[in-house]
Amino acid sequence: MSELIKVFKYDDNGVFERDDLIVLKKGEKVPDGYTLIEPPIPSINPVFNVKTQKWSAGEDASVMDPPPLSEIEKLTQDYADLML
């Protein structure tokens, strides 16, 4: 009997790549590089530790650096600073 299972793929460094659906026969193990354990959400690039069978949060989406200012935004900021 085969079963459709949702798994989470990680690379050689343990970094999350994607979630997949795979077919496993009864008694068959999840292939290397995959786990049944869901990574934390929200997180960016969670990392799976094979020894502890746990995901680390990776980079937190809420603490990402803001994007650099565009030229117009820089000029606007400079002008505002001059007006003070």
PDB file of N, CA, C and O in Angstrom:
ATOM      1  N   MET A   1       0.837  -1.177   0.000  1.00  0.00           N
ATOM      2  CA  MET A   1       0.000   0.000   0.000  1.00  0.00           C
ATOM      3  C   MET A   1       0.886   1.247   0.000  1.00  0.00           C
ATOM      4  O   MET A   1       1.803   1.346   0.816  1.00  0.00           O
ATOM      5  N   SER A   2       0.635   2.177  -0.881  1.00  0.00           N
ATOM      6  CA  SER A   2       1.405   3.416  -0.970  1.00  0.00           C
ATOM      7  C   SER A   2       0.628   4.565  -0.345  1.00  0.00           C
ATOM      8  O   SER A   2      -0.600   4.552  -0.271  1.00  0.00           O
ATOM      9  N   GLU A   3       1.387   5.555   0.101  1.00  0.00           N
ATOM     10  CA  GLU A   3       0.791   6.696   0.775  1.00  0.00           C
ATOM     11  C   GLU A   3       1.427   7.980   0.256  1.00  0.00           C
ATOM     12  O   GLU A   3       2.643   8.034   0.072  1.00  0.00           O
ATOM     13  N   LEU A   4       0.621   9.018   0.017  1.00  0.00           N
ATOM     14  CA  LEU A   4       1.112  10.324  -0.407  1.00  0.00           C
ATOM     15  C   LEU A   4       1.423  11.134   0.845  1.00  0.00           C
ATOM     16  O   LEU A   4       0.550  11.346   1.687  1.00  0.00           O
ATOM     17  N   ILE A   5       2.673  11.586   0.963  1.00  0.00           N
ATOM     18  CA  ILE A   5       3.140  12.250   2.178  1.00  0.00           C
ATOM     19  C   ILE A   5       3.736  13.611   1.815  1.00  0.00           C
ATOM     20  O   ILE A   5       4.424  13.749   0.803  1.00  0.00           O
ATOM     21  N   LYS A   6       3.458  14.623   2.663  1.00  0.00           N
ATOM     22  CA  LYS A   6       4.088  15.938   2.486  1.00  0.00           C
ATOM     23  C   LYS A   6       5.412  15.927   3.240  1.00  0.00           C
ATOM     24  O   LYS A   6       5.461  15.613   4.429  1.00  0.00           O
ATOM     25  N   VAL A   7       6.490  16.275   2.528  1.00  0.00           N
ATOM     26  CA  VAL A   7       7.825  16.320   3.122  1.00  0.00           C
ATOM     27  C   VAL A   7       8.447  17.683   2.848  1.00  0.00           C
ATOM     28  O   VAL A   7       7.973  18.439   2.001  1.00  0.00           O
ATOM     29  N   PHE A   8       9.512  17.983   3.576  1.00  0.00           N
ATOM     30  CA  PHE A   8      10.211  19.253   3.448  1.00  0.00           C
ATOM     31  C   PHE A   8      11.661  18.967   3.080  1.00  0.00           C
ATOM     32  O   PHE A   8      12.374  18.286   3.816  1.00  0.00           O
ATOM     33  N   LYS A   9      12.090  19.491   1.939  1.00  0.00           N
ATOM     34  CA  LYS A   9      13.433  19.226   1.408  1.00  0.00           C
ATOM     35  C   LYS A   9      14.409  20.276   1.911  1.00  0.00           C
ATOM     36  O   LYS A   9      14.091  21.463   1.986  1.00  0.00           O
ATOM     37  N   TYR A  10      15.616  19.808   2.255  1.00  0.00           N
ATOM     38  CA  TYR A  10      16.695  20.711   2.647  1.00  0.00           C
ATOM     39  C   TYR A  10      17.958  20.305   1.902  1.00  0.00           C
ATOM     40  O   TYR A  10      18.109  19.151   1.501  1.00  0.00           O
ATOM     41  N   ASP A  11      18.876  21.277   1.715  1.00  0.00           N
ATOM     42  CA  ASP A  11      20.105  21.001   0.971  1.00  0.00           C
ATOM     43  C   ASP A  11      21.169  20.387   1.882  1.00  0.00           C
ATOM     44  O   ASP A  11      20.886  20.058   3.034  1.00  0.00           O
ATOM     45  N   ASP A  12      22.398  20.232   1.363  1.00  0.00           N
ATOM     46  CA  ASP A  12      23.489  19.607   2.122  1.00  0.00           C
ATOM     47  C   ASP A  12      23.845  20.375   3.388  1.00  0.00           C
ATOM     48  O   ASP A  12      24.380  19.798   4.335  1.00  0.00           O
ATOM     49  N   ASN A  13      23.548  21.685   3.412  1.00  0.00           N
ATOM     50  CA  ASN A  13      23.825  22.512   4.587  1.00  0.00           C
ATOM     51  C   ASN A  13      22.627  22.593   5.524  1.00  0.00           C
ATOM     52  O   ASN A  13      22.688  23.273   6.548  1.00  0.00           O
ATOM     53  N   GLY A  14      21.546  21.910   5.186  1.00  0.00           N
ATOM     54  CA  GLY A  14      20.350  21.913   6.016  1.00  0.00           C
ATOM     55  C   GLY A  14      19.386  23.047   5.709  1.00  0.00           C
ATOM     56  O   GLY A  14      18.354  23.167   6.369  1.00  0.00           O
ATOM     57  N   VAL A  15      19.699  23.882   4.722  1.00  0.00           N
ATOM     58  CA  VAL A  15      18.849  25.032   4.398  1.00  0.00           C
ATOM     59  C   VAL A  15      17.606  24.557   3.642  1.00  0.00           C
ATOM     60  O   VAL A  15      17.702  23.796   2.679  1.00  0.00           O
ATOM     61  N   PHE A  16      16.456  25.016   4.089  1.00  0.00           N
ATOM     62  CA  PHE A  16      15.173  24.643   3.483  1.00  0.00           C
ATOM     63  C   PHE A  16      15.150  25.018   2.009  1.00  0.00           C
ATOM     64  O   PHE A  16      15.550  26.120   1.634  1.00  0.00           O
ATOM     65  N   GLU A  17      14.676  24.089   1.169  1.00  0.00           N
ATOM     66  CA  GLU A  17      14.543  24.351  -0.262  1.00  0.00           C
ATOM     67  C   GLU A  17      13.083  24.459  -0.676  1.00  0.00           C
ATOM     68  O   GLU A  17      12.691  25.431  -1.322  1.00  0.00           O
ATOM     69  N   ARG A  18      12.272  23.465  -0.309  1.00  0.00           N
ATOM     70  CA  ARG A  18      10.863  23.475  -0.727  1.00  0.00           C
ATOM     71  C   ARG A  18      10.116  22.347  -0.019  1.00  0.00           C
ATOM     72  O   ARG A  18      10.716  21.453   0.577  1.00  0.00           O
ATOM     73  N   ASP A  19       8.785  22.421  -0.105  1.00  0.00           N
ATOM     74  CA  ASP A  19       7.992  21.286   0.358  1.00  0.00           C
ATOM     75  C   ASP A  19       7.550  20.500  -0.863  1.00  0.00           C
ATOM     76  O   ASP A  19       7.310  21.073  -1.926  1.00  0.00           O
ATOM     77  N   ASP A  20       7.442  19.191  -0.712  1.00  0.00           N
ATOM     78  CA  ASP A  20       7.101  18.278  -1.801  1.00  0.00           C
ATOM     79  C   ASP A  20       6.062  17.274  -1.323  1.00  0.00           C
ATOM     80  O   ASP A  20       5.868  17.074  -0.124  1.00  0.00           O
ATOM     81  N   LEU A  21       5.412  16.658  -2.274  1.00  0.00           N
ATOM     82  CA  LEU A  21       4.570  15.496  -2.004  1.00  0.00           C
ATOM     83  C   LEU A  21       5.263  14.293  -2.624  1.00  0.00           C
ATOM     84  O   LEU A  21       5.605  14.309  -3.807  1.00  0.00           O
ATOM     85  N   ILE A  22       5.472  13.244  -1.823  1.00  0.00           N
ATOM     86  CA  ILE A  22       6.112  12.040  -2.342  1.00  0.00           C
ATOM     87  C   ILE A  22       5.248  10.829  -1.989  1.00  0.00           C
ATOM     88  O   ILE A  22       4.430  10.876  -1.070  1.00  0.00           O
ATOM     89  N   VAL A  23       5.446   9.763  -2.726  1.00  0.00           N
ATOM     90  CA  VAL A  23       4.725   8.512  -2.474  1.00  0.00           C
ATOM     91  C   VAL A  23       5.677   7.556  -1.767  1.00  0.00           C
ATOM     92  O   VAL A  23       6.765   7.259  -2.262  1.00  0.00           O
ATOM     93  N   LEU A  24       5.250   7.079  -0.601  1.00  0.00           N
ATOM     94  CA  LEU A  24       6.039   6.107   0.157  1.00  0.00           C
ATOM     95  C   LEU A  24       5.229   4.831   0.320  1.00  0.00           C
ATOM     96  O   LEU A  24       4.026   4.864   0.583  1.00  0.00           O
ATOM     97  N   LYS A  25       5.913   3.713   0.160  1.00  0.00           N
ATOM     98  CA  LYS A  25       5.276   2.421   0.420  1.00  0.00           C
ATOM     99  C   LYS A  25       5.313   2.163   1.920  1.00  0.00           C
ATOM    100  O   LYS A  25       6.147   2.722   2.633  1.00  0.00           O
ATOM    101  N   LYS A  26       4.420   1.327   2.389  1.00  0.00           N
ATOM    102  CA  LYS A  26       4.354   1.021   3.816  1.00  0.00           C
ATOM    103  C   LYS A  26       5.703   0.490   4.291  1.00  0.00           C
ATOM    104  O   LYS A  26       6.251  -0.443   3.702  1.00  0.00           O
ATOM    105  N   GLY A  27       6.239   1.089   5.361  1.00  0.00           N
ATOM    106  CA  GLY A  27       7.517   0.681   5.915  1.00  0.00           C
ATOM    107  C   GLY A  27       8.715   1.368   5.280  1.00  0.00           C
ATOM    108  O   GLY A  27       9.831   1.234   5.780  1.00  0.00           O
ATOM    109  N   GLU A  28       8.514   2.094   4.199  1.00  0.00           N
ATOM    110  CA  GLU A  28       9.609   2.795   3.523  1.00  0.00           C
ATOM    111  C   GLU A  28       9.944   4.078   4.288  1.00  0.00           C
ATOM    112  O   GLU A  28       9.051   4.764   4.786  1.00  0.00           O
ATOM    113  N   LYS A  29      11.242   4.396   4.376  1.00  0.00           N
ATOM    114  CA  LYS A  29      11.695   5.578   5.095  1.00  0.00           C
ATOM    115  C   LYS A  29      11.694   6.798   4.183  1.00  0.00           C
ATOM    116  O   LYS A  29      11.767   6.682   2.960  1.00  0.00           O
ATOM    117  N   VAL A  30      11.611   7.959   4.800  1.00  0.00           N
ATOM    118  CA  VAL A  30      11.710   9.225   4.066  1.00  0.00           C
ATOM    119  C   VAL A  30      13.133   9.326   3.519  1.00  0.00           C
ATOM    120  O   VAL A  30      14.083   9.059   4.254  1.00  0.00           O
ATOM    121  N   PRO A  31      13.309   9.704   2.252  1.00  0.00           N
ATOM    122  CA  PRO A  31      14.652   9.775   1.659  1.00  0.00           C
ATOM    123  C   PRO A  31      15.548  10.802   2.360  1.00  0.00           C
ATOM    124  O   PRO A  31      15.061  11.745   2.984  1.00  0.00           O
ATOM    125  N   ASP A  32      16.865  10.603   2.245  1.00  0.00           N
ATOM    126  CA  ASP A  32      17.820  11.570   2.781  1.00  0.00           C
ATOM    127  C   ASP A  32      17.580  12.925   2.130  1.00  0.00           C
ATOM    128  O   ASP A  32      17.255  13.009   0.945  1.00  0.00           O
ATOM    129  N   GLY A  33      17.743  13.986   2.918  1.00  0.00           N
ATOM    130  CA  GLY A  33      17.534  15.336   2.402  1.00  0.00           C
ATOM    131  C   GLY A  33      16.100  15.806   2.535  1.00  0.00           C
ATOM    132  O   GLY A  33      15.756  16.904   2.098  1.00  0.00           O
ATOM    133  N   TYR A  34      15.253  14.966   3.146  1.00  0.00           N
ATOM    134  CA  TYR A  34      13.843  15.308   3.364  1.00  0.00           C
ATOM    135  C   TYR A  34      13.486  15.027   4.817  1.00  0.00           C
ATOM    136  O   TYR A  34      14.105  14.181   5.462  1.00  0.00           O
ATOM    137  N   THR A  35      12.488  15.736   5.329  1.00  0.00           N
ATOM    138  CA  THR A  35      11.978  15.481   6.670  1.00  0.00           C
ATOM    139  C   THR A  35      10.466  15.676   6.678  1.00  0.00           C
ATOM    140  O   THR A  35       9.907  16.364   5.824  1.00  0.00           O
ATOM    141  N   LEU A  36       9.821  15.060   7.654  1.00  0.00           N
ATOM    142  CA  LEU A  36       8.384  15.242   7.847  1.00  0.00           C
ATOM    143  C   LEU A  36       8.096  16.435   8.760  1.00  0.00           C
ATOM    144  O   LEU A  36       6.950  16.866   8.888  1.00  0.00           O
ATOM    145  N   ILE A  37       9.152  16.965   9.395  1.00  0.00           N
ATOM    146  CA  ILE A  37       9.005  18.058  10.355  1.00  0.00           C
ATOM    147  C   ILE A  37       8.898  19.384   9.605  1.00  0.00           C
ATOM    148  O   ILE A  37       9.769  19.731   8.806  1.00  0.00           O
ATOM    149  N   GLU A  38       7.821  20.118   9.871  1.00  0.00           N
ATOM    150  CA  GLU A  38       7.573  21.386   9.175  1.00  0.00           C
ATOM    151  C   GLU A  38       8.467  22.493   9.731  1.00  0.00           C
ATOM    152  O   GLU A  38       8.606  22.616  10.948  1.00  0.00           O
ATOM    153  N   PRO A  39       9.083  23.312   8.849  1.00  0.00           N
ATOM    154  CA  PRO A  39       9.909  24.421   9.329  1.00  0.00           C
ATOM    155  C   PRO A  39       9.045  25.511   9.971  1.00  0.00           C
ATOM    156  O   PRO A  39       7.848  25.597   9.700  1.00  0.00           O
ATOM    157  N   PRO A  40       9.662  26.348  10.831  1.00  0.00           N
ATOM    158  CA  PRO A  40       8.897  27.415  11.481  1.00  0.00           C
ATOM    159  C   PRO A  40       8.422  28.447  10.467  1.00  0.00           C
ATOM    160  O   PRO A  40       9.098  28.724   9.476  1.00  0.00           O
ATOM    161  N   ILE A  41       7.251  29.007  10.733  1.00  0.00           N
ATOM    162  CA  ILE A  41       6.681  30.028   9.850  1.00  0.00           C
ATOM    163  C   ILE A  41       6.310  31.214  10.718  1.00  0.00           C
ATOM    164  O   ILE A  41       5.695  30.979  11.758  1.00  0.00           O
ATOM    165  N   PRO A  42       6.613  32.444  10.407  1.00  0.00           N
ATOM    166  CA  PRO A  42       7.389  32.865   9.239  1.00  0.00           C
ATOM    167  C   PRO A  42       8.875  32.809   9.546  1.00  0.00           C
ATOM    168  O   PRO A  42       9.289  33.084  10.672  1.00  0.00           O
ATOM    169  N   SER A  43       9.652  32.467   8.586  1.00  0.00           N
ATOM    170  CA  SER A  43      11.111  32.529   8.675  1.00  0.00           C
ATOM    171  C   SER A  43      11.675  32.521   7.268  1.00  0.00           C
ATOM    172  O   SER A  43      11.033  32.064   6.322  1.00  0.00           O
ATOM    173  N   ILE A  44      12.876  33.032   7.152  1.00  0.00           N
ATOM    174  CA  ILE A  44      13.559  33.064   5.864  1.00  0.00           C
ATOM    175  C   ILE A  44      14.774  32.160   5.979  1.00  0.00           C
ATOM    176  O   ILE A  44      15.590  32.325   6.885  1.00  0.00           O
ATOM    177  N   ASN A  45      14.897  31.213   5.073  1.00  0.00           N
ATOM    178  CA  ASN A  45      16.010  30.258   5.057  1.00  0.00           C
ATOM    179  C   ASN A  45      16.169  29.489   6.366  1.00  0.00           C
ATOM    180  O   ASN A  45      17.256  29.496   6.944  1.00  0.00           O
ATOM    181  N   PRO A  46      15.110  28.821   6.852  1.00  0.00           N
ATOM    182  CA  PRO A  46      15.285  27.996   8.045  1.00  0.00           C
ATOM    183  C   PRO A  46      16.286  26.878   7.769  1.00  0.00           C
ATOM    184  O   PRO A  46      16.415  26.412   6.637  1.00  0.00           O
ATOM    185  N   VAL A  47      16.991  26.454   8.817  1.00  0.00           N
ATOM    186  CA  VAL A  47      18.031  25.435   8.677  1.00  0.00           C
ATOM    187  C   VAL A  47      17.652  24.222   9.526  1.00  0.00           C
ATOM    188  O   VAL A  47      17.298  24.357  10.697  1.00  0.00           O
ATOM    189  N   PHE A  48      17.732  23.019   8.910  1.00  0.00           N
ATOM    190  CA  PHE A  48      17.380  21.774   9.594  1.00  0.00           C
ATOM    191  C   PHE A  48      18.627  21.121  10.163  1.00  0.00           C
ATOM    192  O   PHE A  48      19.616  20.940   9.453  1.00  0.00           O
ATOM    193  N   ASN A  49      18.583  20.761  11.459  1.00  0.00           N
ATOM    194  CA  ASN A  49      19.672  20.054  12.112  1.00  0.00           C
ATOM    195  C   ASN A  49      19.308  18.575  12.137  1.00  0.00           C
ATOM    196  O   ASN A  49      18.373  18.173  12.829  1.00  0.00           O
ATOM    197  N   VAL A  50      20.041  17.773  11.387  1.00  0.00           N
ATOM    198  CA  VAL A  50      19.731  16.348  11.258  1.00  0.00           C
ATOM    199  C   VAL A  50      19.883  15.630  12.595  1.00  0.00           C
ATOM    200  O   VAL A  50      19.102  14.729  12.899  1.00  0.00           O
ATOM    201  N   LYS A  51      20.877  16.015  13.401  1.00  0.00           N
ATOM    202  CA  LYS A  51      21.118  15.333  14.677  1.00  0.00           C
ATOM    203  C   LYS A  51      19.983  15.553  15.669  1.00  0.00           C
ATOM    204  O   LYS A  51      19.525  14.609  16.313  1.00  0.00           O
ATOM    205  N   THR A  52      19.527  16.806  15.794  1.00  0.00           N
ATOM    206  CA  THR A  52      18.465  17.113  16.758  1.00  0.00           C
ATOM    207  C   THR A  52      17.074  16.989  16.160  1.00  0.00           C
ATOM    208  O   THR A  52      16.078  17.022  16.882  1.00  0.00           O
ATOM    209  N   GLN A  53      17.005  16.845  14.822  1.00  0.00           N
ATOM    210  CA  GLN A  53      15.730  16.758  14.109  1.00  0.00           C
ATOM    211  C   GLN A  53      14.855  17.985  14.378  1.00  0.00           C
ATOM    212  O   GLN A  53      13.646  17.875  14.581  1.00  0.00           O
ATOM    213  N   LYS A  54      15.505  19.170  14.372  1.00  0.00           N
ATOM    214  CA  LYS A  54      14.783  20.427  14.603  1.00  0.00           C
ATOM    215  C   LYS A  54      15.231  21.463  13.584  1.00  0.00           C
ATOM    216  O   LYS A  54      16.358  21.428  13.089  1.00  0.00           O
ATOM    217  N   TRP A  55      14.322  22.389  13.281  1.00  0.00           N
ATOM    218  CA  TRP A  55      14.629  23.525  12.415  1.00  0.00           C
ATOM    219  C   TRP A  55      15.054  24.701  13.283  1.00  0.00           C
ATOM    220  O   TRP A  55      14.481  24.929  14.349  1.00  0.00           O
ATOM    221  N   SER A  56      16.051  25.444  12.833  1.00  0.00           N
ATOM    222  CA  SER A  56      16.331  26.738  13.448  1.00  0.00           C
ATOM    223  C   SER A  56      15.532  27.755  12.655  1.00  0.00           C
ATOM    224  O   SER A  56      15.158  27.500  11.510  1.00  0.00           O
ATOM    225  N   ALA A  57      15.272  28.888  13.246  1.00  0.00           N
ATOM    226  CA  ALA A  57      14.407  29.878  12.608  1.00  0.00           C
ATOM    227  C   ALA A  57      15.035  30.519  11.383  1.00  0.00           C
ATOM    228  O   ALA A  57      14.322  31.119  10.579  1.00  0.00           O
ATOM    229  N   GLY A  58      16.348  30.413  11.216  1.00  0.00           N
ATOM    230  CA  GLY A  58      16.980  31.101  10.088  1.00  0.00           C
ATOM    231  C   GLY A  58      16.914  32.594  10.314  1.00  0.00           C
ATOM    232  O   GLY A  58      17.059  33.060  11.444  1.00  0.00           O
ATOM    233  N   GLU A  59      16.697  33.341   9.260  1.00  0.00           N
ATOM    234  CA  GLU A  59      16.577  34.788   9.375  1.00  0.00           C
ATOM    235  C   GLU A  59      15.120  35.138   9.617  1.00  0.00           C
ATOM    236  O   GLU A  59      14.233  34.635   8.927  1.00  0.00           O
ATOM    237  N   ASP A  60      14.874  35.992  10.588  1.00  0.00           N
ATOM    238  CA  ASP A  60      13.511  36.407  10.905  1.00  0.00           C
ATOM    239  C   ASP A  60      13.049  37.455   9.903  1.00  0.00           C
ATOM    240  O   ASP A  60      13.734  38.454   9.683  1.00  0.00           O
ATOM    241  N   ALA A  61      11.901  37.232   9.302  1.00  0.00           N
ATOM    242  CA  ALA A  61      11.382  38.144   8.282  1.00  0.00           C
ATOM    243  C   ALA A  61      11.119  39.538   8.837  1.00  0.00           C
ATOM    244  O   ALA A  61      11.164  40.514   8.088  1.00  0.00           O
ATOM    245  N   SER A  62      10.848  39.651  10.130  1.00  0.00           N
ATOM    246  CA  SER A  62      10.510  40.951  10.697  1.00  0.00           C
ATOM    247  C   SER A  62      11.735  41.811  10.990  1.00  0.00           C
ATOM    248  O   SER A  62      11.585  43.001  11.269  1.00  0.00           O
ATOM    249  N   VAL A  63      12.945  41.246  10.936  1.00  0.00           N
ATOM    250  CA  VAL A  63      14.141  42.028  11.245  1.00  0.00           C
ATOM    251  C   VAL A  63      15.055  42.204  10.035  1.00  0.00           C
ATOM    252  O   VAL A  63      16.246  42.478  10.182  1.00  0.00           O
ATOM    253  N   MET A  64      14.497  42.047   8.862  1.00  0.00           N
ATOM    254  CA  MET A  64      15.309  42.234   7.661  1.00  0.00           C
ATOM    255  C   MET A  64      15.675  43.704   7.507  1.00  0.00           C
ATOM    256  O   MET A  64      14.918  44.585   7.914  1.00  0.00           O
ATOM    257  N   ASP A  65      16.835  43.963   6.919  1.00  0.00           N
ATOM    258  CA  ASP A  65      17.263  45.330   6.664  1.00  0.00           C
ATOM    259  C   ASP A  65      16.352  45.969   5.627  1.00  0.00           C
ATOM    260  O   ASP A  65      15.930  45.314   4.674  1.00  0.00           O
ATOM    261  N   PRO A  66      16.046  47.268   5.817  1.00  0.00           N
ATOM    262  CA  PRO A  66      15.226  47.938   4.804  1.00  0.00           C
ATOM    263  C   PRO A  66      16.015  48.073   3.504  1.00  0.00           C
ATOM    264  O   PRO A  66      17.245  48.114   3.530  1.00  0.00           O
ATOM    265  N   PRO A  67      15.327  48.143   2.379  1.00  0.00           N
ATOM    266  CA  PRO A  67      16.031  48.295   1.101  1.00  0.00           C
ATOM    267  C   PRO A  67      16.718  49.656   1.040  1.00  0.00           C
ATOM    268  O   PRO A  67      16.262  50.602   1.682  1.00  0.00           O
ATOM    269  N   PRO A  68      17.805  49.772   0.280  1.00  0.00           N
ATOM    270  CA  PRO A  68      18.492  51.063   0.172  1.00  0.00           C
ATOM    271  C   PRO A  68      17.585  52.097  -0.493  1.00  0.00           C
ATOM    272  O   PRO A  68      16.706  51.762  -1.286  1.00  0.00           O
ATOM    273  N   LEU A  69      17.825  53.371  -0.145  1.00  0.00           N
ATOM    274  CA  LEU A  69      17.032  54.457  -0.715  1.00  0.00           C
ATOM    275  C   LEU A  69      17.344  54.638  -2.194  1.00  0.00           C
ATOM    276  O   LEU A  69      18.483  54.467  -2.630  1.00  0.00           O
ATOM    277  N   SER A  70      16.316  54.986  -2.953  1.00  0.00           N
ATOM    278  CA  SER A  70      16.527  55.298  -4.371  1.00  0.00           C
ATOM    279  C   SER A  70      17.153  56.689  -4.464  1.00  0.00           C
ATOM    280  O   SER A  70      17.225  57.406  -3.466  1.00  0.00           O
ATOM    281  N   GLU A  71      17.601  57.066  -5.646  1.00  0.00           N
ATOM    282  CA  GLU A  71      18.209  58.387  -5.846  1.00  0.00           C
ATOM    283  C   GLU A  71      17.231  59.498  -5.472  1.00  0.00           C
ATOM    284  O   GLU A  71      17.611  60.470  -4.820  1.00  0.00           O
ATOM    285  N   ILE A  72      15.985  59.355  -5.880  1.00  0.00           N
ATOM    286  CA  ILE A  72      14.963  60.367  -5.568  1.00  0.00           C
ATOM    287  C   ILE A  72      14.753  60.465  -4.064  1.00  0.00           C
ATOM    288  O   ILE A  72      14.649  61.562  -3.516  1.00  0.00           O
ATOM    289  N   GLU A  73      14.691  59.310  -3.394  1.00  0.00           N
ATOM    290  CA  GLU A  73      14.504  59.315  -1.943  1.00  0.00           C
ATOM    291  C   GLU A  73      15.694  59.958  -1.239  1.00  0.00           C
ATOM    292  O   GLU A  73      15.513  60.678  -0.257  1.00  0.00           O
ATOM    293  N   LYS A  74      16.910  59.707  -1.729  1.00  0.00           N
ATOM    294  CA  LYS A  74      18.103  60.334  -1.149  1.00  0.00           C
ATOM    295  C   LYS A  74      18.048  61.844  -1.316  1.00  0.00           C
ATOM    296  O   LYS A  74      18.312  62.588  -0.371  1.00  0.00           O
ATOM    297  N   LEU A  75      17.703  62.302  -2.528  1.00  0.00           N
ATOM    298  CA  LEU A  75      17.615  63.742  -2.782  1.00  0.00           C
ATOM    299  C   LEU A  75      16.536  64.389  -1.920  1.00  0.00           C
ATOM    300  O   LEU A  75      16.729  65.484  -1.392  1.00  0.00           O
ATOM    301  N   THR A  76      15.413  63.716  -1.781  1.00  0.00           N
ATOM    302  CA  THR A  76      14.327  64.237  -0.946  1.00  0.00           C
ATOM    303  C   THR A  76      14.780  64.342   0.501  1.00  0.00           C
ATOM    304  O   THR A  76      14.500  65.335   1.173  1.00  0.00           O
ATOM    305  N   GLN A  77      15.482  63.315   0.984  1.00  0.00           N
ATOM    306  CA  GLN A  77      15.980  63.328   2.359  1.00  0.00           C
ATOM    307  C   GLN A  77      17.014  64.434   2.552  1.00  0.00           C
ATOM    308  O   GLN A  77      16.980  65.145   3.557  1.00  0.00           O
ATOM    309  N   ASP A  78      17.937  64.586   1.592  1.00  0.00           N
ATOM    310  CA  ASP A  78      18.947  65.645   1.673  1.00  0.00           C
ATOM    311  C   ASP A  78      18.284  67.022   1.708  1.00  0.00           C
ATOM    312  O   ASP A  78      18.685  67.885   2.488  1.00  0.00           O
ATOM    313  N   TYR A  79      17.279  67.227   0.871  1.00  0.00           N
ATOM    314  CA  TYR A  79      16.572  68.503   0.816  1.00  0.00           C
ATOM    315  C   TYR A  79      15.865  68.772   2.145  1.00  0.00           C
ATOM    316  O   TYR A  79      15.890  69.892   2.654  1.00  0.00           O
ATOM    317  N   ALA A  80      15.235  67.738   2.698  1.00  0.00           N
ATOM    318  CA  ALA A  80      14.549  67.891   3.979  1.00  0.00           C
ATOM    319  C   ALA A  80      15.546  68.235   5.079  1.00  0.00           C
ATOM    320  O   ALA A  80      15.248  69.053   5.949  1.00  0.00           O
ATOM    321  N   ASP A  81      16.727  67.620   5.049  1.00  0.00           N
ATOM    322  CA  ASP A  81      17.756  67.920   6.046  1.00  0.00           C
ATOM    323  C   ASP A  81      18.228  69.362   5.924  1.00  0.00           C
ATOM    324  O   ASP A  81      18.477  70.017   6.936  1.00  0.00           O
ATOM    325  N   LEU A  82      18.354  69.870   4.688  1.00  0.00           N
ATOM    326  CA  LEU A  82      18.789  71.252   4.469  1.00  0.00           C
ATOM    327  C   LEU A  82      17.754  72.252   4.973  1.00  0.00           C
ATOM    328  O   LEU A  82      18.109  73.335   5.438  1.00  0.00           O
ATOM    329  N   MET A  83      16.495  71.896   4.883  1.00  0.00           N
ATOM    330  CA  MET A  83      15.424  72.802   5.287  1.00  0.00           C
ATOM    331  C   MET A  83      15.307  72.922   6.804  1.00  0.00           C
ATOM    332  O   MET A  83      14.649  73.841   7.292  1.00  0.00           O
ATOM    333  N   LEU A  84      15.919  72.031   7.551  1.00  0.00           N
ATOM    334  CA  LEU A  84      15.837  72.088   9.021  1.00  0.00           C
ATOM    335  C   LEU A  84      16.703  73.144   9.606  1.00  0.00           C
ATOM    336  O   LEU A  84      16.737  73.308  10.826  1.00  0.00           O
TER     337      LEU A  84
END
